[in-house]
């Protein structure tokens, strides 16, 4: 879930987009407050600017402007209803991975219409494949009767 404009602004980013560190830059680690490298995870030379606030659930996304306000992306958080139980209940509201992928697909489709690129087209296709896999996973879990639980 994106923070609304009425909520308090996060700290402004003081680094210019071109001055940001490459992958290998660090993201927050909730457990120990230390930073961890993103290079092994992403394996690319792209600029790493996102910060993990709560691993798996809350992320801070940098503005493209040098002094812009960071955006917060929050994913739904579910946990077991009780110790030893497999049924999950929603702890915090948020969006889903599928929803974010659809936003990225829409954004790239919009940009590709303005300035067509084979790179954009391949990125859209790969995002579509990722979305298809996530939908297939959900279909499989529903078929097996384990959707909404922590059962595998």
C-alpha positions in Angstrom: 0.0 0.0 0.0 1.4 3.4 -0.9 1.4 6.1 1.8 -1.1 8.9 1.1 0.0 12.5 0.7 -1.8 13.4 3.9 0.5 11.2 6.0 3.7 12.6 7.3 6.4 12.8 4.7 9.4 10.6 5.0 12.9 12.0 5.0 13.9 13.6 1.8 16.5 11.9 -0.3 19.7 14.1 -0.6 21.5 12.1 -3.2 21.1 12.7 -6.8 19.9 9.8 -8.9 23.2 9.7 -10.8 25.2 9.8 -7.6 23.4 6.8 -6.0 25.5 3.7 -5.3 25.3 0.8 -7.7 24.0 -2.6 -6.6 26.2 -3.6 -3.7 24.7 -0.7 -1.9 23.0 -1.6 1.3 19.5 -2.1 2.4 18.2 -2.1 6.0 18.1 -5.4 7.8 15.4 -5.4 10.6 17.0 -8.1 12.7 20.3 -6.5 13.5 20.2 -3.0 12.1 23.1 -3.9 9.9 23.0 -3.4 6.1 23.2 -6.2 3.6 24.4 -6.2 0.0 21.8 -6.4 -2.8 24.4 -7.5 -5.3 24.0 -11.2 -4.7 20.2 -11.0 -4.8 19.8 -8.9 -8.0 23.0 -9.8 -9.9 22.9 -6.6 -11.9 24.6 -3.2 -12.2 21.3 -1.3 -11.9 21.1 1.4 -9.3 20.0 0.1 -5.9 17.9 2.7 -4.1 15.2 0.9 -2.3 15.4 0.3 1.4 14.0 -2.7 3.3 12.1 -1.4 6.3 10.4 -4.7 7.4 11.8 -7.6 5.4 9.0 -9.1 3.2 6.5 -6.4 4.1 7.5 -2.8 4.0 9.9 -1.0 1.6 11.0 2.5 1.1 11.4 3.5 -2.5 13.6 6.4 -3.4 12.4 9.4 -5.3 14.0 10.1 -8.7 14.6 13.7 -7.5 17.7 14.6 -5.4 15.5 16.0 -2.6 12.3 14.1 -3.4 10.2 12.4 -0.8 10.6 8.6 -0.6 7.5 6.4 -1.1 6.5 3.5 1.1 5.3 0.3 -0.3 3.5 -2.0 2.1 2.5 -5.6 1.4 -0.3 -7.4 3.2 1.0 -9.2 6.3 -0.7 -12.5 7.4 0.2 -14.8 10.3 -1.1 -17.8 12.1 -4.3 -17.3 14.1 -2.7 -19.1 17.1 0.5 -21.0 17.9 0.6 -24.3 16.1 -2.3 -23.3 13.8 -2.1 -23.2 10.0 -5.0 -20.8 9.3 -3.7 -17.3 8.5 -5.3 -14.0 9.4 -4.5 -10.6 8.2 -2.3 -8.6 10.6 -1.7 -5.5 8.5 -3.3 -4.3 5.3 -1.3 -3.9 2.2 -1.0 -4.8 -1.5 0.2 -8.0 -3.1 3.1 -9.0 -5.3 0.7 -9.6 -8.2 -0.7 -6.0 -7.9 2.8 -4.5 -8.0 3.7 -6.6 -11.0 0.5 -5.4 -12.8 1.5 -1.7 -12.0 4.9 -2.3 -13.5 3.4 -3.9 -16.6 1.1 -1.0 -17.0 3.9 1.5 -16.5 6.2 -0.2 -19.0 3.4 -0.6 -21.6 2.7 3.2 -21.3 6.4 4.0 -21.7 6.8 1.6 -24.6 3.9 3.3 -26.4 5.8 6.6 -26.2 9.3 5.2 -27.0 9.1 1.6 -28.3 12.0 -0.6 -27.2 12.7 -4.3 -27.5 14.0 -4.1 -23.9 10.7 -2.8 -22.7 8.8 -5.5 -24.6 11.0 -8.2 -23.1 10.6 -6.8 -19.6 6.8 -6.7 -20.1 6.8 -10.3 -21.3 8.9 -11.4 -18.3 6.6 -9.6 -15.9 3.7 -11.4 -17.5 5.5 -14.7 -17.0 6.1 -13.9 -13.3 2.4 -13.0 -12.9 1.3 -16.2 -14.6 3.5 -18.2 -12.3 2.1 -16.5 -9.2 -1.5 -17.1 -10.4 -0.6 -20.8 -11.2 0.7 -21.1 -7.6 -2.6 -19.7 -6.2 -4.7 -22.0 -8.4 -2.6 -25.0 -7.2 -3.0 -24.0 -3.6 -6.8 -23.6 -4.0 -7.1 -26.9 -5.7 -5.2 -28.6 -2.9 -7.3 -26.9 -0.2 -4.3 -25.1 1.4 -4.8 -21.5 0.2 -5.1 -19.2 3.2 -3.0 -21.5 5.4 0.7 -21.9 6.1 0.5 -25.5 4.8 2.7 -26.3 1.8 
